[in-house]
Amino acid sequence: MMQRALFSRGALLAQQATTLEGSLASKSAPLLQRLDRSMSSLPVPPPACMLRPLEAPYRYLFGPGPSNVPPRIQAAGGRPIIGHLHPEMYEIMNDIKKGIQYAFQTENNMTISMSGSGHAAMECAVFNTVEPGESVLVAVNGIWGERVAEIAERMGANVTRMVKSPGGCFTLQEIEQAMAKHKPVLFFLTHGESSAGLCHPVDGIGDICLKHNCLFLVDTVASLGAAPIFMDRQKIDILYTGSQKALNAPPGTAPISFNERACQKMFNRKVKPVSYLFDMTHLSNYWGNDGQPARLYHHTGPVSGFFALRESLAILAEKGLEESWRQHKEVAAHLYKGLEDLGLKLFIQDRDLRLPSVTTISIPEGYNWREILAYVMKHHNMEFTGGLGPSMGMVIRIGLMGYNCKTTNADMALAAMADALKNCTKSKA
């Protein structure tokens, strides 16, 4: 009798468990999986945070980058993965190369995209063209010159810094005098110094570098697509950018191009570059630029990132570079007027030297800049940023580039700033 009762009770419990399991399964199979895994007997259990769905808020990214990505590029990045050595992938990489050549205004064969952010291209440029003990001259007027100088020092170069305060410009005479004195193999200049909001003039510098047998390296991470640059015409030997600003794409890919002078230097080295990943003897083959019949495995490229980059370059080609430059200049002018109407002072006083993609505002007197940024984020779901490196504590930065480069977005940014100035604490001093 007792056995029959136990059996009946067991059967009832089993039936209830089956019913419950079926109910849970019908509602959420992933939930059951998470519950099962949470009861793991492993010494390190699954973390509770990883048993929750991914959440990422939508924000208006009106800082110096990354920028919001248009749906078309998001969709491109979400396409099914293919092998990084498949013929179709090579075709996409060939398209990217042509798109970069257009964006850079160059016919250089040695044009690729690095697997990584703009820093990857920055290191690739220095590692491949400079050998330990050689002289490097760096124009420092913001954070990016500081970064290149440190990178060059780390790999054993003798670095000379030409230093100006954030937003300062270097004259052709100053550059030539420094080259004559230090005899560098490489001179670095930031075209779009986003930490200060400066767009540095480039004309004439390439001629000076050529005269002194020095390679001219230019950073256009914050300026490409927003301000005119002509790699071949301006005699720039090495040019690089990043994908996440005016190019509209997510962070993670970094176009770079080397002309013949740069190739002669980097492919006739005495010692190998310090980085295997960034070694252009391998990367040139991976991108089909070395004339070899086969592309060999070097590393696994960011397939989805290349999809997105290819689409971003297609959008730029469809719009046209000149139209993109015009649009950025027009929206920036609209933003300038609105900021000045609010009584704010623009950090770069010379209008012709302002970077169209990133506008810098001198911190308004009496305000805590961190409070302004926090207020704008909390009440407007909008990102502005402070300065970076040498410009920290000096400026507030508003970036309207690529997909975000619209007068309607400028008006939203101006409304958010006006609201912050009205509601944030202002000292009487």
Buried (B, 14 or more C-beta within 10 A) or exposed (E): EEEEEEEEEEEEEEEEEEEEEEEEEEEEEEEEEBEEEEEEEEEEEBEEEEBEEEEEEEEBBBBBBBBBBBEBBBEBBEEEEBEBBEEEBBEBBEBBBEBBBBBBBBEBBBBBBBBBBBBBBBBBBBBBBBBEEBBBBBBBBBBBBBBBBEBBEEBBBBBBBBBBEBBBBBEEEEBBEBBEEBBBBBBBBBBBBBBBBBBBBBEBBBBBBBEBEBBBBBBBBBBBBBBBBBBBEBBBBBBBBBBBBBBBBBBBBBBBBBBEBBBEBBBEEEEEBBBEBBBBBBBBBBBBBBEEEEBEEBEEBBBBBBBBBBBBBBBBBEEEBEEBBEBBBBBBBBBBEBBEEEEBEBBBEEEEBBBBBBBBBBBBEEBBBEBBBEBBBEEBEBBBBBBBBBBEEBBBBBBBBBBBBEBEBBEBBBEBBBBBBEEBEBEEE
